[in-house]
C-alpha cells in the first residue's frame, strides 16, 4: 500500500462494502483452481476478528483464514485478492490504534512466509515473531524471503 500515513485504516476496517457476499464464477480455469464456482467475500473486520484470536506462540496463514470463511459460509472458496488486502488493512489499523491491538504479525502468507506489506515490513514482523519464540529462516539469494520455520507445528486451529 502507499501513503499509509495519510489513510485512516480503522475507517477502512469497519467499512463492510456490502459484504459478506457471494459471487458465482464461470471461468473454468478458476473453478478448477479453487474447487468450485461459489466464491465468498468476507468483510475486512472479519479478518481482524480472526487475527485477534491467534494466541502468542501460534501463527495462522491467510489461506487458513480463507478456508475457514469458505467452510463457515458454505462457499467453495473465499476470494483471495481481497483477503490479502483486508489482512493488510487489519495490520495497519492495529498499528494506528493505541488500544485493542491485533497481533497481525502472527498472520503469515502461504507456506509460512512473512508479509512485507505489514507496518515495519518483514524486519518488524521478524522481530515480533522471534520475541514470541519462533525461528525465522531466510530463503533465496536474489529474491530474499523470510519464513517461520516449521510453522505447520504451531498453526492455530480455527473451529
Number of C-alpha atoms within 10 A of each C-alpha: 9 7 6 13 9 7 13 13 21 18 11 16 23 15 13 14 11 9 13 13 12 17 13 13 12 11 10 11 9 12 17 10 9 16 11 16 18 19 21 24 23 23 20 24 19 20 23 24 12 18 24 17 14 20 12 13 15 20 25 27 22 20 18 18 21 21 17 18 23 20 14 10 18 13 19 19 23 25 19 16 9 14 20 17 14 22 28 25 27 29 26 25 24 21 19 17 12 7 8 8 15 21 20 28 22 27 29 22 18 14 14 22 21 26 25 16 17 21 20 13 13 19 14 15 23 23 14 16 20 14 12 13 12 20 14 20 13 12 12 8 7 6 6 8 15 19 22 22 16 14 20 14 9 14 18 20 12 13 5
